[in-house]
């Protein structure tokens, strides 16, 4: 599992020294996505590695969160 073989999909800054790093690669011949907190450019133990099917499920859940947030935002705009 050489980290050189992993594709960086994105970064989410958390603070001046910390960021979430999202990578895609193979782990034990299974395509996975790794979402891990990095501190001062070093990976921490905080994170999760999901296979592609699990990522599809996570995407559906996050879309629900986004839909709920959009609905709340629209309700707040209508009440103003």
PDB file as gemmi writes it, atoms N, CA and C in Angstrom:
CRYST1    1.000    1.000    1.000  90.00  90.00  90.00 P 1                      
ATOM      1  N   UNK A   1       0.831  -1.171   0.000  1.00  0.00           N  
ATOM      2  CA  UNK A   1       0.000   0.000   0.000  1.00  0.00           C  
ATOM      3  C   UNK A   1       0.883   1.244   0.000  1.00  0.00           C  
ATOM      4  N   UNK A   2       1.546   1.483  -1.104  1.00  0.00           N  
ATOM      5  CA  UNK A   2       2.384   2.672  -1.218  1.00  0.00           C  
ATOM      6  C   UNK A   2       1.509   3.900  -1.397  1.00  0.00           C  
ATOM      7  N   UNK A   3       1.752   4.919  -0.588  1.00  0.00           N  
ATOM      8  CA  UNK A   3       0.958   6.135  -0.672  1.00  0.00           C  
ATOM      9  C   UNK A   3       1.138   6.838  -2.003  1.00  0.00           C  
ATOM     10  N   UNK A   4       2.217   6.545  -2.739  1.00  0.00           N  
ATOM     11  CA  UNK A   4       2.440   7.162  -4.042  1.00  0.00           C  
ATOM     12  C   UNK A   4       1.379   6.733  -5.041  1.00  0.00           C  
ATOM     13  N   UNK A   5       0.753   5.582  -4.821  1.00  0.00           N  
ATOM     14  CA  UNK A   5      -0.251   5.054  -5.736  1.00  0.00           C  
ATOM     15  C   UNK A   5      -1.635   5.654  -5.488  1.00  0.00           C  
ATOM     16  N   UNK A   6      -1.788   6.462  -4.463  1.00  0.00           N  
ATOM     17  CA  UNK A   6      -3.081   7.018  -4.099  1.00  0.00           C  
ATOM     18  C   UNK A   6      -3.307   8.345  -4.799  1.00  0.00           C  
ATOM     19  N   UNK A   7      -4.521   8.548  -5.292  1.00  0.00           N  
ATOM     20  CA  UNK A   7      -4.904   9.794  -5.953  1.00  0.00           C  
ATOM     21  C   UNK A   7      -5.569  10.708  -4.928  1.00  0.00           C  
ATOM     22  N   UNK A   8      -5.079  11.923  -4.801  1.00  0.00           N  
ATOM     23  CA  UNK A   8      -5.704  12.892  -3.895  1.00  0.00           C  
ATOM     24  C   UNK A   8      -6.915  13.485  -4.599  1.00  0.00           C  
ATOM     25  N   UNK A   9      -8.089  13.303  -3.982  1.00  0.00           N  
ATOM     26  CA  UNK A   9      -9.336  13.803  -4.556  1.00  0.00           C  
ATOM     27  C   UNK A   9      -9.671  15.204  -4.065  1.00  0.00           C  
ATOM     28  N   UNK A  10      -9.242  15.532  -2.844  1.00  0.00           N  
ATOM     29  CA  UNK A  10      -9.537  16.850  -2.324  1.00  0.00           C  
ATOM     30  C   UNK A  10      -8.999  17.048  -0.931  1.00  0.00           C  
ATOM     31  N   UNK A  11      -9.075  18.307  -0.506  1.00  0.00           N  
ATOM     32  CA  UNK A  11      -8.606  18.702   0.826  1.00  0.00           C  
ATOM     33  C   UNK A  11      -9.653  19.614   1.447  1.00  0.00           C  
ATOM     34  N   UNK A  12      -9.842  19.474   2.745  1.00  0.00           N  
ATOM     35  CA  UNK A  12     -10.741  20.344   3.490  1.00  0.00           C  
ATOM     36  C   UNK A  12      -9.948  20.933   4.647  1.00  0.00           C  
ATOM     37  N   UNK A  13      -9.612  22.233   4.575  1.00  0.00           N  
ATOM     38  CA  UNK A  13      -8.860  22.850   5.662  1.00  0.00           C  
ATOM     39  C   UNK A  13      -9.662  22.846   6.954  1.00  0.00           C  
ATOM     40  N   UNK A  14      -8.992  22.587   8.059  1.00  0.00           N  
ATOM     41  CA  UNK A  14      -9.644  22.598   9.369  1.00  0.00           C  
ATOM     42  C   UNK A  14      -9.085  23.703  10.254  1.00  0.00           C  
ATOM     43  N   UNK A  15      -7.785  23.899  10.167  1.00  0.00           N  
ATOM     44  CA  UNK A  15      -7.117  24.964  10.924  1.00  0.00           C  
ATOM     45  C   UNK A  15      -5.840  25.311  10.173  1.00  0.00           C  
ATOM     46  N   UNK A  16      -5.016  26.145  10.785  1.00  0.00           N  
ATOM     47  CA  UNK A  16      -3.755  26.537  10.144  1.00  0.00           C  
ATOM     48  C   UNK A  16      -2.823  25.351   9.939  1.00  0.00           C  
ATOM     49  N   UNK A  17      -2.950  24.314  10.776  1.00  0.00           N  
ATOM     50  CA  UNK A  17      -2.030  23.170  10.680  1.00  0.00           C  
ATOM     51  C   UNK A  17      -2.715  21.849  10.344  1.00  0.00           C  
ATOM     52  N   UNK A  18      -4.042  21.824  10.367  1.00  0.00           N  
ATOM     53  CA  UNK A  18      -4.776  20.569  10.146  1.00  0.00           C  
ATOM     54  C   UNK A  18      -5.661  20.657   8.906  1.00  0.00           C  
ATOM     55  N   UNK A  19      -5.805  19.521   8.225  1.00  0.00           N  
ATOM     56  CA  UNK A  19      -6.717  19.434   7.092  1.00  0.00           C  
ATOM     57  C   UNK A  19      -7.167  17.991   6.909  1.00  0.00           C  
ATOM     58  N   UNK A  20      -8.376  17.833   6.365  1.00  0.00           N  
ATOM     59  CA  UNK A  20      -8.870  16.525   5.969  1.00  0.00           C  
ATOM     60  C   UNK A  20      -8.360  16.275   4.566  1.00  0.00           C  
ATOM     61  N   UNK A  21      -7.800  15.095   4.336  1.00  0.00           N  
ATOM     62  CA  UNK A  21      -7.291  14.717   3.032  1.00  0.00           C  
ATOM     63  C   UNK A  21      -8.106  13.533   2.533  1.00  0.00           C  
ATOM     64  N   UNK A  22      -8.664  13.665   1.344  1.00  0.00           N  
ATOM     65  CA  UNK A  22      -9.488  12.607   0.758  1.00  0.00           C  
ATOM     66  C   UNK A  22      -8.707  11.990  -0.386  1.00  0.00           C  
ATOM     67  N   UNK A  23      -8.427  10.673  -0.281  1.00  0.00           N  
ATOM     68  CA  UNK A  23      -7.632   9.963  -1.278  1.00  0.00           C  
ATOM     69  C   UNK A  23      -8.376   8.727  -1.773  1.00  0.00           C  
ATOM     70  N   UNK A  24      -8.054   8.338  -2.989  1.00  0.00           N  
ATOM     71  CA  UNK A  24      -8.619   7.122  -3.583  1.00  0.00           C  
ATOM     72  C   UNK A  24      -7.463   6.219  -3.985  1.00  0.00           C  
ATOM     73  N   UNK A  25      -7.609   4.928  -3.692  1.00  0.00           N  
ATOM     74  CA  UNK A  25      -6.560   3.983  -4.049  1.00  0.00           C  
ATOM     75  C   UNK A  25      -6.994   2.555  -3.784  1.00  0.00           C  
ATOM     76  N   UNK A  26      -6.030   1.654  -3.786  1.00  0.00           N  
ATOM     77  CA  UNK A  26      -6.317   0.241  -3.531  1.00  0.00           C  
ATOM     78  C   UNK A  26      -5.682  -0.176  -2.222  1.00  0.00           C  
ATOM     79  N   UNK A  27      -6.450  -0.930  -1.450  1.00  0.00           N  
ATOM     80  CA  UNK A  27      -5.987  -1.498  -0.184  1.00  0.00           C  
ATOM     81  C   UNK A  27      -6.373  -2.969  -0.205  1.00  0.00           C  
ATOM     82  N   UNK A  28      -5.395  -3.835  -0.171  1.00  0.00           N  
ATOM     83  CA  UNK A  28      -5.624  -5.277  -0.291  1.00  0.00           C  
ATOM     84  C   UNK A  28      -6.446  -5.596  -1.549  1.00  0.00           C  
ATOM     85  N   UNK A  29      -6.089  -4.960  -2.662  1.00  0.00           N  
ATOM     86  CA  UNK A  29      -6.739  -5.155  -3.967  1.00  0.00           C  
ATOM     87  C   UNK A  29      -8.205  -4.755  -3.983  1.00  0.00           C  
ATOM     88  N   UNK A  30      -8.627  -3.914  -3.059  1.00  0.00           N  
ATOM     89  CA  UNK A  30      -9.995  -3.396  -3.028  1.00  0.00           C  
ATOM     90  C   UNK A  30      -9.912  -1.889  -3.210  1.00  0.00           C  
ATOM     91  N   UNK A  31     -10.686  -1.357  -4.144  1.00  0.00           N  
ATOM     92  CA  UNK A  31     -10.722   0.090  -4.370  1.00  0.00           C  
ATOM     93  C   UNK A  31     -11.411   0.764  -3.181  1.00  0.00           C  
ATOM     94  N   UNK A  32     -10.714   1.715  -2.578  1.00  0.00           N  
ATOM     95  CA  UNK A  32     -11.224   2.379  -1.384  1.00  0.00           C  
ATOM     96  C   UNK A  32     -11.015   3.893  -1.473  1.00  0.00           C  
ATOM     97  N   UNK A  33     -11.737   4.605  -0.613  1.00  0.00           N  
ATOM     98  CA  UNK A  33     -11.529   6.032  -0.416  1.00  0.00           C  
ATOM     99  C   UNK A  33     -11.156   6.213   1.046  1.00  0.00           C  
ATOM    100  N   UNK A  34     -10.095   6.962   1.284  1.00  0.00           N  
ATOM    101  CA  UNK A  34      -9.610   7.216   2.634  1.00  0.00           C  
ATOM    102  C   UNK A  34      -9.829   8.689   2.947  1.00  0.00           C  
ATOM    103  N   UNK A  35     -10.530   8.975   4.037  1.00  0.00           N  
ATOM    104  CA  UNK A  35     -10.782  10.334   4.501  1.00  0.00           C  
ATOM    105  C   UNK A  35     -10.075  10.435   5.847  1.00  0.00           C  
ATOM    106  N   UNK A  36      -8.982  11.212   5.894  1.00  0.00           N  
ATOM    107  CA  UNK A  36      -8.146  11.199   7.085  1.00  0.00           C  
ATOM    108  C   UNK A  36      -7.707  12.611   7.454  1.00  0.00           C  
ATOM    109  N   UNK A  37      -7.701  12.877   8.752  1.00  0.00           N  
ATOM    110  CA  UNK A  37      -7.202  14.143   9.265  1.00  0.00           C  
ATOM    111  C   UNK A  37      -5.677  14.117   9.245  1.00  0.00           C  
ATOM    112  N   UNK A  38      -5.090  15.157   8.686  1.00  0.00           N  
ATOM    113  CA  UNK A  38      -3.636  15.310   8.666  1.00  0.00           C  
ATOM    114  C   UNK A  38      -3.287  16.519   9.506  1.00  0.00           C  
ATOM    115  N   UNK A  39      -2.284  16.365  10.338  1.00  0.00           N  
ATOM    116  CA  UNK A  39      -1.815  17.445  11.190  1.00  0.00           C  
ATOM    117  C   UNK A  39      -0.353  17.721  10.857  1.00  0.00           C  
ATOM    118  N   UNK A  40      -0.047  18.941  10.479  1.00  0.00           N  
ATOM    119  CA  UNK A  40       1.315  19.318  10.075  1.00  0.00           C  
ATOM    120  C   UNK A  40       1.829  18.359   9.000  1.00  0.00           C  
ATOM    121  N   UNK A  41       0.972  18.074   8.017  1.00  0.00           N  
ATOM    122  CA  UNK A  41       1.276  17.206   6.870  1.00  0.00           C  
ATOM    123  C   UNK A  41       1.489  15.739   7.213  1.00  0.00           C  
ATOM    124  N   UNK A  42       1.130  15.323   8.429  1.00  0.00           N  
ATOM    125  CA  UNK A  42       1.245  13.913   8.818  1.00  0.00           C  
ATOM    126  C   UNK A  42      -0.138  13.343   9.097  1.00  0.00           C  
ATOM    127  N   UNK A  43      -0.412  12.125   8.602  1.00  0.00           N  
ATOM    128  CA  UNK A  43      -1.722  11.518   8.867  1.00  0.00           C  
ATOM    129  C   UNK A  43      -1.891  11.195  10.347  1.00  0.00           C  
ATOM    130  N   UNK A  44      -3.120  11.376  10.832  1.00  0.00           N  
ATOM    131  CA  UNK A  44      -3.438  10.997  12.205  1.00  0.00           C  
ATOM    132  C   UNK A  44      -4.253   9.707  12.173  1.00  0.00           C  
ATOM    133  N   UNK A  45      -4.631   9.215  13.340  1.00  0.00           N  
ATOM    134  CA  UNK A  45      -5.475   8.016  13.415  1.00  0.00           C  
ATOM    135  C   UNK A  45      -6.942   8.352  13.160  1.00  0.00           C  
ATOM    136  N   UNK A  46      -7.270   9.650  13.171  1.00  0.00           N  
ATOM    137  CA  UNK A  46      -8.656  10.059  12.965  1.00  0.00           C  
ATOM    138  C   UNK A  46      -8.986  10.011  11.482  1.00  0.00           C  
ATOM    139  N   UNK A  47      -9.903   9.145  11.128  1.00  0.00           N  
ATOM    140  CA  UNK A  47     -10.295   9.030   9.741  1.00  0.00           C  
ATOM    141  C   UNK A  47     -11.052   7.746   9.498  1.00  0.00           C  
ATOM    142  N   UNK A  48     -11.373   7.536   8.232  1.00  0.00           N  
ATOM    143  CA  UNK A  48     -12.122   6.341   7.854  1.00  0.00           C  
ATOM    144  C   UNK A  48     -11.699   5.920   6.448  1.00  0.00           C  
ATOM    145  N   UNK A  49     -11.686   4.621   6.227  1.00  0.00           N  
ATOM    146  CA  UNK A  49     -11.427   4.066   4.908  1.00  0.00           C  
ATOM    147  C   UNK A  49     -12.661   3.273   4.518  1.00  0.00           C  
ATOM    148  N   UNK A  50     -13.248   3.623   3.378  1.00  0.00           N  
ATOM    149  CA  UNK A  50     -14.480   2.986   2.922  1.00  0.00           C  
ATOM    150  C   UNK A  50     -14.288   2.412   1.523  1.00  0.00           C  
ATOM    151  N   UNK A  51     -14.923   1.248   1.260  1.00  0.00           N  
ATOM    152  CA  UNK A  51     -14.886   0.722  -0.095  1.00  0.00           C  
ATOM    153  C   UNK A  51     -15.900   1.493  -0.943  1.00  0.00           C  
ATOM    154  N   UNK A  52     -15.902   1.253  -2.238  1.00  0.00           N  
ATOM    155  CA  UNK A  52     -16.726   2.046  -3.155  1.00  0.00           C  
ATOM    156  C   UNK A  52     -18.213   1.903  -2.852  1.00  0.00           C  
ATOM    157  N   UNK A  53     -18.683   0.724  -2.505  1.00  0.00           N  
ATOM    158  CA  UNK A  53     -20.106   0.553  -2.173  1.00  0.00           C  
ATOM    159  C   UNK A  53     -20.469   1.362  -0.932  1.00  0.00           C  
ATOM    160  N   UNK A  54     -19.576   1.381   0.046  1.00  0.00           N  
ATOM    161  CA  UNK A  54     -19.829   2.163   1.260  1.00  0.00           C  
ATOM    162  C   UNK A  54     -19.830   3.660   0.945  1.00  0.00           C  
ATOM    163  N   UNK A  55     -18.981   4.073   0.007  1.00  0.00           N  
ATOM    164  CA  UNK A  55     -18.946   5.486  -0.400  1.00  0.00           C  
ATOM    165  C   UNK A  55     -20.273   5.881  -1.041  1.00  0.00           C  
ATOM    166  N   UNK A  56     -20.852   4.992  -1.832  1.00  0.00           N  
ATOM    167  CA  UNK A  56     -22.157   5.283  -2.453  1.00  0.00           C  
ATOM    168  C   UNK A  56     -23.221   5.499  -1.378  1.00  0.00           C  
ATOM    169  N   UNK A  57     -23.206   4.686  -0.344  1.00  0.00           N  
ATOM    170  CA  UNK A  57     -24.154   4.842   0.759  1.00  0.00           C  
ATOM    171  C   UNK A  57     -23.905   6.145   1.507  1.00  0.00           C  
ATOM    172  N   UNK A  58     -22.645   6.457   1.764  1.00  0.00           N  
ATOM    173  CA  UNK A  58     -22.295   7.708   2.438  1.00  0.00           C  
ATOM    174  C   UNK A  58     -22.758   8.906   1.618  1.00  0.00           C  
ATOM    175  N   UNK A  59     -22.593   8.837   0.313  1.00  0.00           N  
ATOM    176  CA  UNK A  59     -23.032   9.926  -0.570  1.00  0.00           C  
ATOM    177  C   UNK A  59     -24.538  10.155  -0.434  1.00  0.00           C  
ATOM    178  N   UNK A  60     -25.316   9.095  -0.404  1.00  0.00           N  
ATOM    179  CA  UNK A  60     -26.773   9.222  -0.253  1.00  0.00           C  
ATOM    180  C   UNK A  60     -27.118   9.892   1.077  1.00  0.00           C  
ATOM    181  N   UNK A  61     -26.422   9.513   2.125  1.00  0.00           N  
ATOM    182  CA  UNK A  61     -26.673  10.101   3.446  1.00  0.00           C  
ATOM    183  C   UNK A  61     -26.321  11.582   3.443  1.00  0.00           C  
ATOM    184  N   UNK A  62     -25.172  11.929   2.875  1.00  0.00           N  
ATOM    185  CA  UNK A  62     -24.753  13.329   2.838  1.00  0.00           C  
ATOM    186  C   UNK A  62     -25.674  14.175   1.966  1.00  0.00           C  
ATOM    187  N   UNK A  63     -26.223  13.581   0.908  1.00  0.00           N  
ATOM    188  CA  UNK A  63     -27.197  14.307   0.079  1.00  0.00           C  
ATOM    189  C   UNK A  63     -28.456  14.620   0.882  1.00  0.00           C  
ATOM    190  N   UNK A  64     -28.853  13.707   1.779  1.00  0.00           N  
ATOM    191  CA  UNK A  64     -30.000  13.974   2.655  1.00  0.00           C  
ATOM    192  C   UNK A  64     -29.701  15.145   3.582  1.00  0.00           C  
ATOM    193  N   UNK A  65     -28.498  15.173   4.124  1.00  0.00           N  
ATOM    194  CA  UNK A  65     -28.095  16.272   5.003  1.00  0.00           C  
ATOM    195  C   UNK A  65     -28.158  17.581   4.232  1.00  0.00           C  
ATOM    196  N   UNK A  66     -27.626  17.593   3.025  1.00  0.00           N  
ATOM    197  CA  UNK A  66     -27.609  18.790   2.198  1.00  0.00           C  
ATOM    198  C   UNK A  66     -29.036  19.225   1.846  1.00  0.00           C  
ATOM    199  N   UNK A  67     -29.900  18.284   1.532  1.00  0.00           N  
ATOM    200  CA  UNK A  67     -31.290  18.590   1.212  1.00  0.00           C  
ATOM    201  C   UNK A  67     -31.986  19.194   2.420  1.00  0.00           C  
ATOM    202  N   UNK A  68     -31.766  18.621   3.593  1.00  0.00           N  
ATOM    203  CA  UNK A  68     -32.367  19.153   4.821  1.00  0.00           C  
ATOM    204  C   UNK A  68     -31.878  20.567   5.099  1.00  0.00           C  
ATOM    205  N   UNK A  69     -30.593  20.824   4.896  1.00  0.00           N  
ATOM    206  CA  UNK A  69     -30.031  22.159   5.130  1.00  0.00           C  
ATOM    207  C   UNK A  69     -30.616  23.157   4.143  1.00  0.00           C  
ATOM    208  N   UNK A  70     -30.777  22.755   2.877  1.00  0.00           N  
ATOM    209  CA  UNK A  70     -31.356  23.645   1.873  1.00  0.00           C  
ATOM    210  C   UNK A  70     -32.798  23.972   2.219  1.00  0.00           C  
ATOM    211  N   UNK A  71     -33.547  22.986   2.712  1.00  0.00           N  
ATOM    212  CA  UNK A  71     -34.943  23.212   3.098  1.00  0.00           C  
ATOM    213  C   UNK A  71     -35.030  24.202   4.246  1.00  0.00           C  
ATOM    214  N   UNK A  72     -34.158  24.058   5.230  1.00  0.00           N  
ATOM    215  CA  UNK A  72     -34.147  24.978   6.373  1.00  0.00           C  
ATOM    216  C   UNK A  72     -33.793  26.394   5.927  1.00  0.00           C  
ATOM    217  N   UNK A  73     -32.833  26.493   5.017  1.00  0.00           N  
ATOM    218  CA  UNK A  73     -32.409  27.798   4.524  1.00  0.00           C  
ATOM    219  C   UNK A  73     -33.555  28.486   3.786  1.00  0.00           C  
ATOM    220  N   UNK A  74     -34.299  27.722   2.979  1.00  0.00           N  
ATOM    221  CA  UNK A  74     -35.440  28.278   2.255  1.00  0.00           C  
ATOM    222  C   UNK A  74     -36.538  28.706   3.217  1.00  0.00           C  
ATOM    223  N   UNK A  75     -36.775  27.919   4.262  1.00  0.00           N  
ATOM    224  CA  UNK A  75     -37.785  28.281   5.265  1.00  0.00           C  
ATOM    225  C   UNK A  75     -37.413  29.581   5.961  1.00  0.00           C  
ATOM    226  N   UNK A  76     -36.141  29.729   6.304  1.00  0.00           N  
ATOM    227  CA  UNK A  76     -35.682  30.947   6.967  1.00  0.00           C  
ATOM    228  C   UNK A  76     -35.833  32.169   6.071  1.00  0.00           C  
ATOM    229  N   UNK A  77     -35.573  31.995   4.772  1.00  0.00           N  
ATOM    230  CA  UNK A  77     -35.700  33.089   3.817  1.00  0.00           C  
ATOM    231  C   UNK A  77     -37.168  33.497   3.672  1.00  0.00           C  
ATOM    232  N   UNK A  78     -38.064  32.532   3.658  1.00  0.00           N  
ATOM    233  CA  UNK A  78     -39.494  32.829   3.519  1.00  0.00           C  
ATOM    234  C   UNK A  78     -40.036  33.542   4.759  1.00  0.00           C  
ATOM    235  N   UNK A  79     -39.493  33.252   5.926  1.00  0.00           N  
ATOM    236  CA  UNK A  79     -39.966  33.852   7.170  1.00  0.00           C  
ATOM    237  C   UNK A  79     -39.451  35.279   7.378  1.00  0.00           C  
ATOM    238  N   UNK A  80     -38.510  35.702   6.599  1.00  0.00           N  
ATOM    239  CA  UNK A  80     -37.937  37.043   6.793  1.00  0.00           C  
ATOM    240  C   UNK A  80     -38.767  38.102   6.154  1.00  0.00           C  
TER     241      UNK A  80                                                      
END                                                                             
